């Protein structure tokens, strides 16, 4: 077995397409709003609708399609993704575009939840977190390459053409999954009741809280990064796109490094990342006042912030090793709810305090994630002690 078989790269291509769909709409809001005769605020709800589709739809899709073979389910999800984007390209009204976005979002959480498990199953145990990180690299690369490219296409050929391009990438992913992703051995597959049983596990909900709060600080700050760069760092608007590409490079490297750290020691990696990220916000408060230093500051922010992603996803699969699909998909829901929470809290800070204060308030979210992580690890130790003969939990 190769360290990282081509099948994982196919899953990464799917992650790229999904990431492009989720984030490219941000660069096309003025075009969409003007074409469909809605306000920018209404167009912005297309982002919220997508996030809710991921958060709510992912677990429901897993339950409804549980009897499907995992590879066949991936194919179904990619078909839903392609159809959803084609409907977006054909949308002549705001309501139809919103419906199309929600349909497309149904594929998001389940694709990452199931795809990450398949990616981990295709490599040796010591490389599982890195395999997940490789799949998620497609998501981060979508911000560096896909979103700028999709925005450029939309601005020059119309926003509908962007969704046509995404559908084509989805089609290539579909063909790649058919050819390269192996059929998983599901002879010992557990019943749906075993998957649902994980919902009664306190460790699952603690793990989801770790993801939700730990990662939400990233979006509490990043949602307003363009405004911070222009108004706090005093960088000309023409340089914003380049700086965001630099941020994306940091995100990609952070994703890879985070996967390798998680392979070595998952819980230690998360504790260190959370602490370092919290402390870095304190430094960022001063860095953001200086334009040239802030360019490097944005790169490091992306590197540290997104280094936690593979660890958080891998951790969710370990809550129930025999029935990880629902837990993994719920973790994607936690990511998206965390993104929304971070953006909401960031909006309160910007409205009632100032842009520069985001660097002071945002890290408290990661600290809350650290608290949940400590509680979760304590609960796990007690459970392990109770399960060993002759030992009782204390």
Secondary structure, 3 states (H helix, E strand, C coil): CCCCCHHHHHHHHHHHHHHHHHHHHHHHHHHHHHHHCCCHHHHHHHHHHHHHHHHHHHHHHHHHCCCCCHHHHHHHHHHHHHHHHHHHHHCCCHHHHHHHHHHHHHHHHHHHHHHHHHHHHCCCHHHHHHHHHHHHHHHHHHHHHHHHHHHHHHHHHCHHHHHHHHHHHHHHHHHHHHHHCCCCCCCCCCCHHHHHHHHHCHHHHHHHHHHHHHHHHHHHHHCCHHHHHHHHCCCCHHHHHHHHHHHHHHHHHHHHHHHHHHHHCHHHHHHHHHHHHHHHHHHHHHHCCCHHHHHHHHHHHHHHHHCCHHHHHHHHHHCCCCCCHHHHHHHHHHHHHHHHHHHHHHHHHHHHCCHHHHHHHCHHHHHHHHHHHHHHHHHHHHHHHHHCCCCCCC
